[in-house]
Amino acid sequence: MNEALIRSLTPGVLGVLVRRGADFAAAEDAVQDALIEAVRGWPADPPRDAKGWLVTVAWRKFLDATRADAARRRREDVVEEEPAPGPAASVDDTLQLYFLCAHPSLTPSSAVALTLRAVGGLTTRQIAQAYLVPEATMAQRISRAKRTVSGVRFGQPGDVATVLRVLYLVFNEGYSGDVDLAAEAIRLTRQLAAAIDHPEVAGLLALMLLHHARRASRTAPDGSLVPLAEQDRSRWDTEAIAEGVEILQAALARDRLGEFQAQAAIAALHADAPTAEETDWVQIVEWYDELAGLTDSPVVRLNRAVAVGEADGPRAGLAALAELDASSLSSSNKGSPLPRRAAVAAYLHERDGDLATAARLYAEAAHQASNLAERDYLTRQAARLNTGRSH
């Protein structure tokens, strides 16, 4: 076969490639490459079907060229997408993980427990203590939550209220427990406040700042716990207090009171008092009344009893404490003792002059304490009263 014959087949081969989807310029290049192979190979080994051979080879050439071009473009795209030399921008998706773990398929309590365990880094025991339930009960709850969300697509995040509850519990554990998570909780709540215009988000941030402002004075150099009334208020972070109060006032002005705003208002009243004796306990009791109307929490009612004892005397505080019905508490927390109940009762009995009962209750509270600093403080209180009665 001569070269003229080969070239006479070119228009037909080109038409086949175009009909198969090749653009004209690429088809032309592929046919030309096929023709070169034909000129080189056909004199020694001519094909039976010249046009079929050209179509097959030209189509293969077209596919090879297309793949090579696509690979080149991918390499160019990768180069263009590479970050410039220097420090890489940090990407923090922790808050997004909080929302994803608060999945709508879970109950709020299960979502909080799962998030605390999976993202917050708390142990099952720490979470159980926060929920006032036995560790075994909390372990089962977390296991059920994991099974519920296994295989679920996390395209629908949880609600803000659940995430706020998680952040609040993480902060509390970091503030008073064995693992320091308070600063991380504040950082994430700041991110949330910057992203969402929500009075309760602001209320939680204010609450964290007001509590965190007192942190330096909460423990003595030897690590022992210093109660609020005995703290050196000159060590309080006045800038954090001012920021917390400002955030709180803006939130309260929106007239959409929530649990965290009410708690922050109580913390602000403590922060505003120059001395413990000047604390406005009457107004604090009023805020606890507001808070009790927002949440049926036994911890809130326990703290209210302390405030009543300060505002109206220890016997009034003991009467408020008696309103915490023992049977309802046992059924709500499945037998776990209410944290600080014995300590509050001991304090009020001591103020009322019943030192023997106070010493016994301080010892009981020390046995129930969830961290070493609190346990040591309560043990010393019991020892102090027992020593004083023996002399």
C-alpha positions in Angstrom: 0.0 0.0 0.0 1.4 3.4 -0.9 1.2 6.7 1.0 -1.4 8.1 -1.3 -3.8 5.3 -0.4 -3.2 5.8 3.3 -3.9 9.5 3.0 -7.0 8.9 1.0 -8.5 7.2 4.1 -7.9 10.2 6.3 -11.2 12.0 5.9 -13.2 8.9 6.8 -11.1 8.0 9.8 -11.3 11.6 11.0 -15.1 11.6 10.7 -15.3 8.4 12.8 -13.3 10.0 15.7 -15.4 13.1 15.7 -18.6 11.1 15.8 -17.2 9.2 18.8 -16.9 12.4 20.7 -13.4 13.7 19.9 -13.0 17.4 19.2 -11.8 18.1 15.7 -8.3 19.4 16.6 -7.6 16.5 18.9 -9.0 14.1 16.3 -6.7 15.5 13.6 -3.6 15.1 15.8 -4.6 11.5 16.6 -5.2 10.6 12.9 -1.8 12.2 11.9 -0.1 10.0 14.5 -1.9 7.0 13.2 -0.9 7.8 9.6 2.8 8.0 10.6 2.6 4.6 12.1 0.9 3.3 8.9 3.6 4.7 6.7 6.2 3.0 8.8 4.6 -0.3 9.3 2.3 -1.1 6.4 4.9 -1.8 3.7 6.2 -4.7 5.7 2.9 -5.9 7.2 -0.2 -4.4 5.5 -3.5 -4.8 7.4 -6.5 -6.6 5.9 -8.8 -3.7 6.8 -6.8 -0.5 6.2 -9.6 1.9 7.4 -10.4 -0.2 10.5 -6.7 -0.3 11.4 -6.4 3.5 11.1 -9.6 4.1 13.2 -8.4 1.8 16.0 -4.9 3.2 16.2 -6.1 6.8 15.9 -8.7 6.3 18.6 -6.1 4.8 20.9 -3.8 7.8 20.2 -6.7 10.2 21.0 -7.4 8.4 24.3 -3.7 8.4 25.3 -3.4 12.1 24.5 -6.6 12.9 26.5 -5.3 11.0 29.5 -1.9 12.6 29.4 -3.5 16.1 29.1 -5.8 15.4 32.1 -2.8 14.2 34.2 -0.8 17.3 33.3 -3.8 19.5 34.3 -4.0 17.7 37.7 -0.4 18.2 38.3 -0.7 21.9 37.5 -3.8 22.2 39.8 -1.9 20.6 42.7 1.0 23.0 42.3 -1.4 26.0 42.2 -3.2 24.7 45.3 -0.1 24.2 47.4 0.2 26.7 50.2 2.7 29.5 50.0 5.9 28.9 52.0 5.7 29.9 55.7 3.4 29.0 58.6 0.2 27.3 57.6 -3.1 28.8 58.7 -4.6 26.8 61.6 -7.9 25.2 61.1 -9.9 24.4 64.2 -13.0 22.2 63.8 -13.4 21.4 67.5 -16.6 23.4 67.8 -18.0 21.7 64.7 -17.3 18.3 66.3 -19.4 19.4 69.3 -22.3 20.2 67.1 -21.9 16.9 65.1 -21.8 14.8 68.3 -25.0 16.6 69.4 -26.9 14.6 66.8 -30.7 14.9 66.5 -31.0 11.1 66.7 -29.8 11.3 70.4 -31.6 12.6 73.4 -30.0 15.8 74.8 -28.5 14.0 77.8 -27.0 11.2 75.6 -25.6 13.7 73.2 -24.0 15.6 76.0 -22.5 12.5 77.5 -21.2 11.3 74.1 -19.6 14.6 73.3 -18.0 14.9 76.7 -16.4 11.5 76.2 -15.5 11.6 72.5 -14.5 15.3 72.1 -14.3 16.8 75.6 -11.8 14.2 76.8 -13.6 13.5 80.1 -13.7 10.1 81.7 -16.9 8.1 82.2 -16.5 8.7 85.9 -16.2 12.4 85.6 -19.3 12.6 83.3 -21.3 10.4 85.8 -20.4 12.7 88.6 -21.6 15.7 86.6 -24.9 14.0 85.9 -25.3 12.7 89.5 -25.6 9.0 88.3 -23.5 5.9 89.0 -20.6 5.3 86.7 -22.1 2.1 85.4 -25.3 3.9 84.4 -23.3 6.5 82.5 -21.2 3.9 80.7 -24.3 2.2 79.4 -25.7 5.6 78.3 -22.6 6.4 76.3 -22.5 2.9 74.8 -26.1 3.3 73.6 -25.3 6.7 72.2 -22.4 5.2 70.2 -24.6 2.5 68.8 -27.3 4.9 67.9 -25.0 7.1 65.8 -22.9 4.3 64.3 -23.5 4.4 60.6 -25.5 7.6 60.8 -24.6 10.4 58.4 -23.7 13.4 60.4 -25.1 15.9 57.9 -27.6 17.4 60.4 -25.9 19.0 63.5 -27.4 19.2 66.9 -28.9 22.3 68.5 -27.2 25.1 70.3 -28.8 24.3 73.7 -27.1 20.8 73.7 -23.7 22.3 72.7 -24.0 24.9 75.5 -24.7 22.2 78.0 -21.6 20.3 76.9 -19.4 23.4 77.1 -20.8 24.2 80.5 -20.0 20.8 81.9 -16.5 20.8 80.3 -15.8 24.2 81.9 -17.0 23.0 85.3 -14.8 19.9 85.1 -11.8 22.0 84.1 -12.6 24.6 86.8 -13.1 22.3 89.8 -11.9 18.9 88.7 -8.7 17.1 88.1 -8.4 17.9 84.4 -7.8 21.5 83.3 -10.4 22.1 80.5 -11.7 25.6 81.6 -9.6 27.7 79.2 -10.5 25.4 76.3 -14.2 25.7 77.1 -13.9 29.5 77.2 -12.1 29.6 73.9 -14.8 27.5 72.2 -17.6 29.5 73.8 -16.0 32.7 72.4 -16.0 31.1 69.0 -19.7 30.2 69.3 -20.5 33.7 70.6 -18.8 35.3 67.6 -20.7 33.0 65.2 -24.2 33.0 66.8 -26.2 36.0 68.1 -27.8 34.2 71.0 -28.4 35.6 74.5 -27.7 32.2 76.2 -24.4 31.8 74.4 -23.5 35.3 75.7 -24.8 34.3 79.2 -22.6 31.2 79.3 -19.5 33.2 78.1 -20.2 35.8 80.8 -20.6 33.0 83.5 -17.3 31.4 82.5 -15.4 34.6 82.5 -16.8 35.6 85.9 -15.9 32.3 87.5 -12.6 32.0 85.8 -11.6 35.5 87.0 -11.5 34.1 90.6 -9.5 31.1 89.7 -6.1 32.3 91.0 -7.5 32.9 94.5 -9.3 29.5 94.8 -6.3 27.6 96.0 -3.5 28.3 98.5 0.2 27.9 97.5 0.0 24.3 99.0 -2.9 23.5 96.7 -5.5 23.6 99.4 -9.0 24.9 98.6 -9.8 28.5 99.7 -13.6 29.1 100.0 -15.1 32.2 98.4 -15.5 34.1 101.7 -11.8 33.8 102.4 -10.4 34.5 99.0 -8.0 37.4 98.4 -10.1 39.5 96.1 -7.1 41.6 95.1 -6.1 38.5 93.0 -9.3 38.4 91.0 -8.9 39.3 87.4 -10.7 42.6 87.1 -10.5 42.7 83.3 -12.2 39.4 83.0 -14.9 40.5 85.5 -15.5 43.7 83.6 -15.8 41.8 80.3 -18.1 39.3 81.8 -20.4 41.9 83.3 -20.5 43.9 80.0 -21.4 40.7 78.1 -24.1 39.8 80.7 -25.7 43.3 80.7 -26.0 43.2 76.9 -27.6 39.7 77.1 -30.1 40.7 79.9 -31.1 43.8 77.9 -32.6 41.5 75.3 -35.2 40.3 77.9 -34.8 36.6 77.0 -33.7 35.3 80.3 -32.1 31.8 80.4 -30.4 29.6 82.8 -26.9 30.7 82.0 -27.7 34.4 82.2 -29.3 33.9 85.6 -26.2 32.0 86.9 -24.0 34.7 85.4 -26.0 37.4 87.3 -25.4 35.6 90.6 -21.6 35.3 89.8 -21.6 39.1 88.9 -23.1 39.9 92.3 -20.3 38.0 94.0 -17.7 39.7 91.9 -19.2 43.1 92.6 -18.9 42.8 96.4 -15.6 44.5 97.7 -15.7 42.0 100.7 -17.6 38.8 101.5 -19.6 40.7 104.2 -20.8 43.2 101.6 -22.3 40.6 99.3 -25.9 41.4 98.3 -27.3 38.0 99.4 -30.9 39.2 99.2 -30.6 39.9 95.5 -28.7 36.6 95.1 -31.7 34.8 96.6 -33.9 36.5 94.1 -31.8 35.4 91.2 -31.8 31.8 92.6 -35.6 32.1 92.6 -35.5 33.1 88.9 -33.1 30.2 88.2 -35.2 27.7 90.0 -38.1 28.7 87.8 -36.0 28.0 84.7 -34.6 24.6 85.8 -35.8 22.0 88.3 -32.2 21.3 89.3 -31.6 20.0 92.9 -28.1 21.7 92.7 -29.8 25.1 92.1 -32.1 24.5 95.1 -29.1 23.5 97.2 -27.2 26.7 96.3 -30.3 28.7 97.0 -30.4 27.2 100.5 -26.9 28.6 101.1 -27.9 32.0 99.9 -31.0 32.0 102.1 -28.8 31.0 105.0 -26.6 34.0 104.4 -29.5 36.4 103.8 -31.9 35.3 106.5 -29.8 33.3 109.0 -28.6 29.7 109.3 -32.0 28.3 110.5 -33.7 29.8 107.4 -31.1 28.1 105.3 -31.6 24.8 107.1 -35.4 25.1 106.5 -34.7 25.7 102.8 -32.4 22.7 102.8 -35.1 20.6 104.3 -37.3 21.3 101.3 -35.0 19.2 99.3 -37.0 16.1 99.7 -34.7 13.1 100.3 -37.0 10.6 98.5 -37.3 12.7 95.3 -33.6 13.2 95.3 -32.9 9.5 95.6 -35.3 8.7 92.7 -33.8 11.4 90.5 -30.2 10.5 90.9 -30.7 6.7 91.5 -29.0 6.7 94.9 -26.0 8.9 94.3 -25.6 11.5 97.0 -26.2 15.1 95.9 -22.7 16.8 95.7 -22.1 19.3 98.5 -25.4 18.6 100.3 -23.6 17.4 103.4 -21.1 20.2 103.1 -23.9 22.8 103.0 -25.7 21.3 105.9 -22.4 21.2 107.9 -21.8 24.9 107.2 -25.3 25.9 108.2 -25.3 23.8 111.4 -21.9 25.3 112.4 -23.3 28.8 111.9 -26.2 27.8 114.0 -23.9 26.5 116.8 -24.5 22.8 116.5 -20.8 21.9 116.2 -21.2 18.1 116.7 -23.6 17.7 113.8 -21.5 20.0 111.7 -18.3 18.0 112.3 -20.1 14.7 111.4 -21.5 16.3 108.2 -18.1 17.7 107.2 -16.6 14.2 107.5 -19.5 12.8 105.5 -19.0 15.5 102.8 -15.3 14.7 102.7 -16.1 11.1 101.9 -18.4 12.1 99.1 -16.0 14.8 97.6 -15.1 14.2 93.9 -11.6 15.8 94.0 -8.6 15.8 96.3 -8.6 19.5 97.1 -12.2 19.6 98.2 -11.8 16.3 100.2 -8.8 17.8 102.1 -10.6 21.0 102.9 -13.7 19.2 104.2 -11.5 16.8 106.3 -9.7 19.8 107.9 -13.1 21.4 108.7 -14.2 18.3 110.5 -10.9 18.0 112.3 -11.1 21.7 113.3 -14.5 21.3 114.9 -13.6 18.0 116.6 -10.4 19.5 118.0 -12.3 22.6 119.2 -14.9 20.5 121.0 -12.3 18.4 122.7 -10.6 21.4 124.5 
